[in-house]
Amino acid sequence: MTAPPPRLTLVTGPEELLVDRAVAAVIAAARAADPAVEICDMAPGTLQPGGFAELVSPSLFGEAKVVVVRAVQDLATAQADEIKRYLADPADQIVLVLTHPGGVKGKALLDAVRKLKPEIVDCPKLTKPAERITFLRGEFRRARRPISDEAAQIVVDAVGSDLRELAAAADQLLADTDGAVDEATVAKYYSGQAEVSGFTIADLAVEGRLGEALEQLRFALDSGVASVLITSALATGVRQIGKVAAAGRDTRDLGMPPWKVDKIRRQTRSWTPDGLTVALRAVATADAAVKGAAADPAYALEKCVIAIAGARTRR
């Protein structure tokens, strides 16, 4: 039998994709050790007072359980105290994963956890172009496929700084091509040969093209695109409209290539602050749903796309 993961893992840093992958790695290790392990992954803000004690309470039959508490910096003092009390006498069958974006908020709990010498996974924000190229090359290395320096640079320049977008771009290039990925391959990909991605859906939704957005959403889900990547793309699409609108003429610090700024600027013409607020709430609800808060992620995604397309004309 495969060895179980550490009983306590602390995932720190603001890079959401890396955080999600770190959590997924712990869950995968737990399932490899015990396929019957129970998974309790709490989306941010969903843990109720007293709920943590219930999650980590030993069952009558002693089944293994993975408990994931995300965004612990936002827990109320009483909830943080619940976790501290548990850590003083943890249960053998519980694997606990805590995520924290870094910073001073929630530092008392963070310090208490660090004193216990947990497994620590750092997920820093990749802010430099060279770091993003290294990340992209790592995606191809994991798939045992080479990508040239020129091709990697083109992808990073075209996609931008969002790591989820880069990961999705790598996934689609790997799926659409064989062998080494070079500059010519990438140029062909960006001329329209790629399969649908979450970013296609996001563009259609924020432009109010509801029928096409829903059609592409169903196709993406049927093709195996992960729900969490779609919600990430929808969130990115809405947030980028807000960023470009707020930046006005000075978009130099947005980390986007000029062609993308021009495209988003055209999209902003049909959006208002109230509409963006509605769209962001819809994305937050869908994100919680695909991470376990709803029984049917596909339905939650459809509702989100409908809400975004409708919010576009809100006045």
C-alpha positions, 0 to 999 in steps of 0.5 A, spaced: 500 500 500 502 507 498 504 511 504 499 516 506 501 523 506 503 527 512 497 528 517 498 536 516 500 540 510 500 548 510 500 550 503 502 558 503 502 563 497 497 567 493 498 563 486 491 559 486 493 554 481 499 552 484 495 552 491 489 547 487 495 543 485 498 542 492 491 540 495 490 535 489 496 532 490 495 531 498 488 528 496 491 524 490 496 521 495 491 519 500 486 516 495 492 512 493 494 509 500 486 508 501 481 509 495 475 509 500 478 515 504 473 521 505 474 528 502 472 534 505 474 540 501 471 546 504 471 552 499 473 559 502 467 562 507 463 556 507 466 553 514 461 554 519 462 556 527 463 549 530 463 546 523 471 544 524 470 540 530 465 536 526 469 535 520 475 532 524 471 528 529 473 521 529 468 516 526 465 510 529 469 505 524 475 510 524 475 511 516 481 515 513 479 522 512 482 528 508 480 535 511 481 541 507 480 548 510 482 554 504 483 561 506 484 560 513 486 567 514 479 569 513 476 564 519 473 568 525 477 567 531 473 562 534 474 558 528 481 559 528 481 557 536 478 550 534 483 548 529 488 550 534 485 546 539 485 540 534 492 541 533 494 540 540 491 533 540 490 531 532 486 524 530 491 519 527 486 518 521 485 525 519 489 528 514 489 536 515 490 541 509 490 548 510 491 554 505 493 561 506 495 566 501 501 569 505 501 576 509 499 578 516 492 576 516 491 570 520 498 570 522 497 567 529 494 561 526 499 560 521 505 561 527 501 556 531 501 551 525 508 552 523 510 550 530 508 543 529 513 543 523 507 541 518 509 539 510 509 546 507 508 547 500 510 554 497 506 557 492 509 564 490 506 569 485 510 568 478 511 575 477 517 575 472 516 573 464 522 568 465 518 565 471 512 564 467 516 561 461 519 556 466 512 554 469 510 553 461 516 549 460 515 545 466 508 543 464 511 540 457 516 537 461 511 533 466 508 531 459 515 529 457 514 533 451 519 539 448 517 546 447 522 550 444 524 557 447 521 561 441 515 557 442 514 558 449 516 566 449 510 566 444 505 563 448 507 567 454 506 573 450 500 571 447 496 569 453 499 573 459 501 573 466 495 568 469 498 562 470 491 558 469 491 561 462 498 558 461 496 551 464 490 551 459 494 553 453 499 548 455 494 543 456 491 544 449 497 544 445 499 538 448 492 535 446 492 538 439 499 536 437 504 531 437 512 531 438 516 537 439 512 544 439 516 549 436 514 556 433 511 554 427 506 549 431 504 555 436 503 560 430 498 555 427 495 554 434 494 561 435 491 562 428 485 558 430 486 551 430 485 549 438 479 546 441 475 550 445 477 552 452 475 556 458 477 563 455 473 562 449 467 561 453 469 567 457 470 571 451 463 569 449 459 570 455 462 577 457 460 579 450 453 577 451 453 571 446 449 567 450 447 561 445 454 560 443 457 561 450 453 555 452 454 551 446 462 552 447 461 550 455 457 544 453 462 542 448 468 543 453 465 539 459 464 533 454 471 534 451 474 533 459 476 541 460 476 541 468 470 545 471 475 549 475 479 551 469 472 554 466 471 558 472 478 561 473 477 563 465 470 566 467 473 570 473 479 572 469 475 575 463 470 579 468 476 581 472 480 583 466 474 588 464 474 591 471 482 592 470 482 595 464 476 600 465 480 602 471 486 603 468 484 608 463 489 610 458 495 607 462 495 600 461 502 599 462 502 595 469 497 590 467 501 585 464 498 584 458 500 584 451 497 590 447 493 586 442 489 583 449 488 590 452 485 593 445 480 587 445 478 587 453 477 595 452 472 593 446 469 589 451 469 594 457 464 598 453 458 594 454 459 593 462 458 598 468 461 597 475 454 594 477 454 589 472 461 587 474 459 586 481 453 581 479 458 577 474 463 577 480 458 574 485 456 569 479 463 567 478 464 566 486 458 562 487 460 557 481 467 557 483 464 554 490 460 549 486 465 546 482 469 545 488 464 541 492 458 546 494 454 543 489 452 536 486 452 538 479 458 543 477 455 543 470 449 546 472 452 551 476 457 553 470 451 554 466 447 559 471 454 562 471 455 563 464 447 566 463 448 571 469 455 574 466 451 574 459 445 578 463 450 582 467 453 585 461 447 590 459 445 591 466 444 599 468 
